[in-house]
């Protein structure tokens, strides 16, 4: 098994676990407040608005978990039978996420998204670049 499969699997599994945990963690007031503050930096929200914002943040968890399942499936499928379509699917999924998430977050004042997303993107693309060697032709 190539080493580059492991970091990709770890990132996918982290998304599954974090996505499942998010709605439950969001029930802890200090955690919920922290999540809401990171999504609405510098804003003082009315209690009812903050409660709705916390709900939306928690609702994001299942989406993150399902993305992790899909990513893990594609990673495992690629390493079982490497081919250019699967590799490009992994790369394009990461680039679309990075550009869309980083742009939208930054335009809306969540500047922490760009450096965070950049670290995650590098953590994903480096193993994928090494995995490219498994493919005879792209």
Secondary structure, DSSP 8 states (H G I E B T S, - for coil): --THHHHHHHHHHHHHHHHHHHHHHTTSHHHHHHHHHHHSTT----HHHHHHHHHHHHHHHHHHHHHHHHHHHHHHHHHHS--HHHHHHHHHHHHHHHHHHHHHHHHTT-THHHHHHHHHHHHHHHHHHHHGGG-S--
